[in-house]
Amino acid sequence: MDNKGKPRPKKALVRGIYNVNPKRIFELTHKDNSVRCEFLIEHLVARDDMDTIFNDLNQAVEANEKVQLILDFSHVSNISSVFIGELMALTSRTHTTLCTIELINVNDQVYEILVLTYIDKYIPIQRCKNRHANPVSKLAAKRSRKNAKKQDSVFQKIKSLALKPFGQ
């Protein structure tokens, strides 16, 4: 405990059990031959954050021969192109060292980005189990319903204009 009564984050361990980033960006949990990285921030977009995250993940890959990396996206609603590039570089490193990588608890918005960039062809992705309870997914569903209603009204207007005799 620190002087304010809050628990202190545990210190980084090279081959330890638990590793918490001091900025509270992510948590690494080491268990046997697997490393679980849980992202604790909503937007994975800052370059400094990406450097911090992927430095630790690259060290985990280099330290172990056959490590399984599990990246947990349960708190993430947005990723950047920098993140995608770093993820692809990490993926190529894991293939050369016989390591595996898996993405879990990916919401709809992030999943769409990963599919559009063809990352799903190289990395197994598990979507959120309860996607409908995810606020990002709810917002996306609400937007799509709203857009569908707008499209229907536009199509009705076009149809009515097309069926009118010319010049009236």
C-alpha positions, 0 to 999 in steps of 0.5 A: 500500500502507498501513503494514500491507501491505494495498492501499489502495482506489482513490479515487472518480472522478467519470468514472473507471474504478474506484470502491471504496467505503471501507466495502467495501459495493460497487464501481463499475466505469465502462466506456464507457457502462456502470456496473457495481455489484458489491455486496460484502456479503451483507445489503443492509439497513442504511439508511446503506449504502443511502444510500451505494450509491444516492447514487453510482448516482444520480450516475452516472445524472445524469452520463451521458445513456444509461448502462447500470447493471448491478447484480451481486448475486453476494454478496447473500443478503438485501435489505430493503424500503428497498433495494426502495424505493430501487431503484424510485426509481432505476428511475424516474430511469433511465426519465426519462433514457433510461438502462437498469438490469439486475440480474445474478447474483440468487440464488433467495431475492432473486429471489423477493422481487423477483418478489413485489414485481413488480420483474421487470416493470420491470427485467430480472433474470438469475438466477445461472448456477450456482444450485445451487452457491450456498449460499443456493439449496442451503439453500432446496432442502434446506428445501423437501425437508424441508417436502415430507416433513413435508407428506406425513406430515401428509397421510398422517395426515389420510388415515388419520383420514378413512378410519377409521369414525366413533367408533373 
